[in-house]
Amino acid sequence: MDLESQLDDTIVGLLTSTDSGLSIGQDPKDASLYGLIALAERESFRLGEYFRIPFFDSEGNLDENLLCEAIELSYHNEFPHEFGTYDTSNLLAEELINQSNKIIQDIDYNFIAKLLPLSIIHKNNRKSPNRLPRPASRIYRADEKTITIGLKLSQKLEDIFVGHISNSPPGRKIPYRFKDRVADVPLIFTHVLVAGGTGSGKTQATKNILRQCIGDSKNGRTYKINESFKKLAIVQFDPQDEYAQMYHDGGDLTEDDKTYYEDNQILFNKHDKTIVFAPSIKGTKYESKYHEAETITFSIPFSLVETNPWLISRSGLTDPQKAGLDNHLLPDFFNQTKEDECTYSNFLEFLDQNKTNYTDPKDIPLATFDAIKRKVVGFSNVFFESKNSPPITELIEKFIVPGQLSVVPTSHINNHRDAAFVVLALSSLLVDNKMTESPDYEHIKNIPLLISMDEAHNFLSRGNTETQQEDLLIDKFINVAKQGRKELLGLFLVTQDPHDIDADILSQIKTKVILNLSEESAIRCLNLPARLKWKVPNLTRGNMVIHSPDYCDPTEVTGLSRCLVRHGR
């Protein structure tokens, strides 16, 4: 049977060989597959595009397709041996010497593309490349179906929309979606990192992804927890006062936009269950002119210290000091004080009044006691008591709600230590109650939860830690990164400095969304294939390389050109 009768596609080239021949091995990256590209296709041929090479059976019928990606382009001035041995070098030299006014045409060269085999498609199934195409096999641009099957792209509209394959076939936009479940584990609970430099579009990309994760009042994905299905709750730590804008529509949409979003089940416009929880810190006041979302002010209660004594170990404690604080001073204070009087100011007064009680019998040496007192002073800003700011522990059922985005802004807190303390205290409250079998707040335990943190490098870097507290926060997040999926607790970290995030946390994050980054160390820590590393510093705004466990290979994706909710000031 004539091949042309089976394939209507335009032939872009023929499989050829170089001095190394044609080869394929156990590792597809070591393959030597080269295409001699047709003259008419040279102008439109691009790195990163996907192509297919068909295999035919003995009767000439299409059997399988090899999906390839163009990873290297080059000109040669000699035809490959199977197409002749015409060498143009002498001709070109003569033209350059004797006819310097003549423009040399690219027809004088051969255009060669190196192809990386990605997968073999048989009907609607894919497998690893395990066979070698014949020399002179025809090369075609891959169609949408071949790309979708070959890259293991999700075809389920209910999965989490991220963007479109950057090198989709001409006139087509192939959606890229996070698979909601990979091997029965919800992907969102295997953790996500969004990394990109200033102006790369990482905040817009993050908002768009979170918009799909959180759903809306009518629909939204649910997760099984304690024999019931519940929507995801998201807590967003927001240092720039940007995420409360998800309460608002993204602006005017064309009818074509609306139709496309609706047809593809892409959630857009406001998420009306967006509430701001603003921490009350002495000397600060949260006010925002960038959103109209409901705002609830809260305080950090000193009662959290009873189960987390390290919250007041800002400068670090020696072992004797820690023993004195943990085993004597704090337990005695909480046991001897009425619940509603367990405040930070009363604790300091307790220390003043009971110094001799602890140092005379030598439960705590005098020098140790004095050192403890020095190191627990200075928290009056964060344990700020206000009638208008109830403790966060009294707001748990408002703070963590299925289908709700709870935004915690820290933009109004000028002192980094105080901002870090807020993140530390709330993260600990959430993590401790999710990761234990005996939670203080069953409500937290029983809801699927995503902790999203912008500028995560400011809080999760060993090199940036100024206090023992921040080190302990990192330790908690390492535990979440390793074990959180079992409790339906996920991390969503956004940063411009991924190399600053603790290596133990970074190694456990399964999905990486990488936008434009210029710093070599930042790119290196993301462990991208060599062919993609060079792309990262050159990605245009909104374009990203995504490495996710639900796909066979890191893929370049173009995010939506607009934010699905309000964005910008």
N, C-alpha and C positions, 0 to 999 in steps of 0.2 A: 504493500500500500504506500502511495506517495505521501511523504512526510508533510508536504505543504497542505494536503487535504485535511490533515488532522490539526494543524496549528495555524491559526490566523495571525499570530503575533508577528511583529516585525523582527527579523533576525538582526541582532546588534553586533554579532561577531561570531568567530569560530574558535573553538578550544585549540590552543597551540602549545608549544613547549619552548623552553629556553635551553641553555646548556645543561641545566639540572634535570631536564625532562619533566614528565608529568608524574606526580606521585601524591599519595595520600597515606597517612599513618594513623596510629591510635589517637594521637593528639591532632585535631584538625588544624591547629595553629602552625604545624610543621608541614602542611600540605604545599605542593608546588602545582598550582593550577593557574594557567595563563590564557587570556583571551586576546586574539587578534581582532581589534575593534574596527568595524566598517567605517569608511570615510564619512558617510552621511551621519553617523551616530556620534562622532567625536565631540562635536560642539556641545551636545546635551549630556554627555556621559559625565557622571560625578562620583567622587569617592563616597562610600557609605550606601550607595544604591544597592538594591537587591535584584538578583538575577536568578534565573533557573536554567538548568541544563537537563534536558530530558533523556531518559533511558528508554530504549525501545526493545520489545521482545523480538524473537526470531521472525515473526510475521510482520514486523514493522509497526505494531501497535504500541501506543504510549503505555509504558509500564510504571515508571516512577519519575519523580523530578528531584534533582539536587538543587537545594536552595543555597545560594552563595551571596557573599557581600564583597563589593569591590573595595580593597584595602590599599591598593598601590597602583598608580598610573605612571607610565613612562613611554618615551619615544625611543625607538631603535632605528639605526640607519642600516640595518641588515635584515633581510627576510629570514624568518625561521626556516630551518632546513627542509621541512616537509612541503614548504611552498616555494622552494627554489633557493638559490644561493646568490642572488643579485646583491652586490655590495655597492651602496650609494656613496661611500666615503670619498672615493676619487672624483666622482662627478661633482659632489658638493664643494670639494676643495677647488676644483677647476672653476666653478661658477663664482666662488668667493674671490679668486685671484684675478680672473679675466673678465668677469661680468659683475663687478661690485655694485652696479646700479640695479641689478635684477634681484627681486625679492624671492627668496627661497620659500617654496610652498611646503605645508606640512605633509602634502602627498608624497614628498620625497622621503618621509620617515614612516615607520610603522608604529601605530598606537597600541600599546600593550597594557592590559589590565591584569593585575594579580587578584585572584579570587579566593576568598576564604570560605571553605565549605561549612555550612551551619547545620544542615539536617537533610534527610531524605524523606520525601513525602510520598506515601503510597495510599491512594484514595484519600481518606480523611484522617490518616494516622501519620505520625512522624517517628523517625528513629535517627540514631546517630549515623553520620556518614560512614558507610562500610563498603562502598564500591567506587571504582575509578571510571569516569567517563572516557570514551574513546577519543583519540586525537581527531580534530576537525569536527567534533560535536558542535551543534549549533547552540548559541547562547541567546536567550530571550530575557526581556524584562519580566520580573516576577509579577504575577497578578495578585490581587488582594487575598484571594483564598489561599494561595501558596504561601504568602507571607504570614498570614494569620495562623495557619497550621504549623508552618515551619518554625516560627518564633514562639509557639505555645501561647499566643495571645488569647486573652479571654474573649469569648463571644457572647457572654452573658451581660445583658443590659443592666442587671441589678448590681454588678460588681462596681468597684470604686473608680470612676472616670478620672484620669489624670491629664490626658492630652492626646496627641496624634503622633503616629510614627513619622519622624522627620523626613525620611526618604520614602514616603508613600509613592505609589505609581502616579504618573501625571493625571491630574484631574480627580484624584481620590484622596480621602482622608481616612486612614485606618486608625480606629480608636485604640488607645492603650489604657487598660484598666488594671488596677490591683485586684487580683483574685481575692474574694472575700474569705476564702478558705483554701489553705494549702495543706494537704495531708490531714484534713479535718481540724487544723489549727487556724483560727482566724488570723489573717496576716497582720492586722493592725496591732495584735498583741505580741508579735515577734519584733516590734519596734521599727521606727522609721527615722531616718536622718535626712534633713534638707540642708544642703550646704551650698553657699554661693556668696560671692563678694557683694559689696555695696553696689546697688543699681542693677543687679543681675536678675531681679524679679522673684527672689525667694519668698518674700512675704506674700506677694500676690499668688504664687504657686501654692504656698501653704494654706492660705485662705480658701482657695479653690478646692484643694484636697479635703480640708476639714469640712467644707460645706457638703461634700458628698458623704463624708463619714457620719455626720450628725443627723442627716435626714431632715424631715420636717414633721409637722403635726399629723399629716395624712399618711406618710410612709417613712420608711427608714429601716435599715437593717437591724435585726435583733440577734441577741446571743443568749445561748442557754446557760443559766447560772442557777444553781440550787433548784433544778427541776422546773424552772420557769424561764420564759423568754423575755428579755428586757432590752430596750434600746441603750445605746452607748451614752455615757455622760463624759463630758470633756471639761477639764480644768486647764485654762490657758494662762500661763504666766506671761505678762505683757509689759516689757520695759519701755516701750515706745508709744503706748496708748493707741494701738492700731486695730486690735481685734474686736473691740466692742462695735466697730463699724459693721460687723456681720449682722447686726440688728437691722441694717438698712438695705434697701434695694441697690443694685449695682448701677443704676442709671437707665437711660432710655435704651431699649433693645429694638432692633429691627424685627419685623415679622419673620424674616428668614432665620434670624438667630433663635427666636422663640420656637419656631417649628423644628429646627435642628436639635435644640436642647430637649424639647419634649419628645421627639421621635427617638432620641438616644438615651432617654431617662437621665439626663443631666440636670441635677437640681440647681436652680438659679434664683437670684434675688434673696430677699431678707430671710434670716433665720430668727423668727420672732421670739424663740425661747433663748435669747442671749441676755444674760444679766451680769452686771459688773459688781464685784465684791471688792471694795476699796479698803485696804488696810489703814487703820487709824494710827498714825505715828505722831508723837509729840512734835509740835512745831511745823507740821505739814497739813495741807488740806487738798484733797483730790477734787478737782474741777476739770471738766472737759467740754470743749466746744466742738468736738469732732464727732459726737454721737448723741443720741437721745435715748439710749437704752436705760432701763431701770438700774439705779445704783444703790447698793446696800453697803453701808459702812460697818466695819467690824474691828474688833480688837483681838490681840493675841493674849489669851489668859495665862497667868502664871501657873495655873493648875497643870498645864502641859509638862512642866518641869518635873512633876512628881514621878512620871514614868520615863521621862527623858532628861535626866539631870545634866547631860552634856550641853543642853541648850544655853546654860549660863557658864560655860567654860571657854569664854571667848579667847583668852590668851593661852589656853592649854593648862593642864594640871599635872603635877607630878603624881606618882602612884600614892604616896602618903596623903597628898592633898585630895586626890580623888576619893580615897577611902574615907577620909573625914567628912567630905561633903555627901557622898552617896550613902554611907552607912550610918551616919549620925545626924548631921545637921538638917538635911532635907527630910528624912523620914520623921524625925522628931517634930519639925515644924508642921508638917502636914497632919500628923497624928494629934498634935496639941492645939491646932487652930481650927476654928469653925470654917466650914466649906466656903461660905461667902466672904470670909476674911483672909483667904489664902491668896494674898496679893504680893507683888514684888516689894512694895514699900514696907509691908508688914514683915516680910522675910528679912529685909535689912535691919529693921528694928529688932527682930528676934535675935539676930547675931549680936547686936550691940548689948542687949539685955542679958545674954546668956554666955558671954565670953568666959567669965570665971567658972561657970558651971562645967565647961568642957575642958578648960586648960588646967584648973587646979587639980582635978583627979587624974590629969594626964591622959584622958581619952584622946585628946588632940594636943600635941605640943604647941606651945604658944606661938612659935615662929610659923608653924604650919597653919594654925588658925588665922593668923594675920595675913598670910599669903592667900588663903582661900577668900578672905573678905575682900582683899584688893582685886582679885580676879573675877569676882561676881558683881562688882560695882560697874555701873555704866550701862545698864539695861532699861533705865527709866523711860527712854524714848519708845522702845518697842513693846514694853508691858504697860502701855499708856491706858489708864483707866478713864473712861468717858461714858456718861449716861446715854449719849447718842450713838454709841458704838458697842453693841452687845458682843460678848465673846463669840468667836467663830464656833465654839463647841455648842452654842445654843442655836446655831443656824445650820447645822449639818443637813437637815432634811430640806432646806432651801438651797444649800450649796451644792449638794450632789443629787442630781435629779436625772433620771433617764431621759435622753433626748434634749438635754440642756447644755449649752455652752456657758460655763462660768468663767468669766474673765477676771483675773487678778492683776490690776495695773500696779506698777512700781515706778512709773515715770515721775510721780510727784515726790518721791523719796530721794533727796539729794545725797544722802550718805550711803555709799555702797554697802557698808557693813550692815546697816539697818535694812536695806533692800534684800541683802543676802539672808538676813535673819528671817524675814517674812517668808521667803521661798523655802528656807530650811524648815521652819516650824510647820508650815502647811503641808509641804511634801512629806515630812515625817508623820504628820497626822494621817495622811492618806495612805502612805506606804505601810505604816505599822498596822493599821486596821485591815488592810487588804491581805497582808502577808502572814498574818497570825491566825491560829485556830481559835483564839479567845479574844476577839476584838472588843474594845470598849464601845465601839459604835457599829452594831450589826448592820445598820443602814448602809454604811460605806462598803462593808464586806460583800453585800448582796447585790451590788450594781456593777456592771461592766464599766471600766473606767480607763480613760486615756489622759495621761499627764503630758501636756504640751508646753514646751519651754522655749521661748525665743531668746536669742543670745545665750545659748546654753553654755558656751565656753566660759562665761563669767562665773558660773556656778559649779561646773563639773570638771574643772581643771586642777590637777594637783599643783601645778606651777603658779596658779593664781590664788591659791588658798591663803588667807591671812589668819585663819583661826582653826582651832581644832574642830569646831562645829562643821565647817565646810568640808573638812576631810571625812567626817562621819556621814555627811550628806552623800558624798561620793560613794562611800561604802554601801549605803542603803540603795543607791541607784544601781550599783553593780549587782546586788542581790535581785533587784527588780528585773534588770536586763537578763539575768540567768534564769529566774524562776517565775517572773511575772505572768507569763502566758498561762500558767496553770491556774492562776487566780483571776484571769481576764483583766489584767492590769498591763497597759501598754505605755511605752514612752514615744513621744514625738518631739524630736530635738531639732531646733533650727539654729544654724550658726554660720558665721563667716570664717571661723577658724576651727575646722574639724580636727586639726592636728593637736589642738589644745585640750580637747575632750579626753578624759581618762581612757587609756588604751583598753582597759578591761571592759569598760562600758561600750566603747566603739566596736570592739571585736564581737560583741553579742548582738549588734544591730543588724538585722537581716536585709532591710531594704534601704538603699541609699539613693536619694534624689540629688544629683549634682548639677548645679548651674555654673555659671562662669566663675572660675577661680584662677588667680594668677600666680599665687605663691606655690612654689614647687613642693615644699614640705606638706602643704595642705593637700595637694593632689596625690602625693606619694602615699599618704596614710590611708587613702581610700581603696587601694589595691585594684585599680582598674587595669584591664589589658593594655599593653603598650600601644596598640593601634588607636585607643580612645584617649589616652593621656594627653596627646597633643591637641585634641579637640577642646578640652575643658577650658583652657585660657582663651579660646577663640569662639566660644559659644555666644551667640547673640542673645539679647534679653529675652527671657521666657523659654529658651531652649535648654534642655537638660539631658544628661546621661543618667539612666536609671538602671541600677543593679538590684534585682529582686529575686528571691528564691523561687518565685513562681514562674520565672522565665529562664530559658536555656542560656541566654547570653545578655550581657549589658547592651542596652538599646538606647539610641538617641531619640528623644521625644520632644515635640514642640507643644508647649502649653497653650492654653487659650490666650488670645491676644488681649482679652479684657478680663477684669475681675468679675466674678459672678455676684459679688456683693460690693458694697461701697468700699473704695480704696483711694487713699490719697487725702490731702488736706488743701 
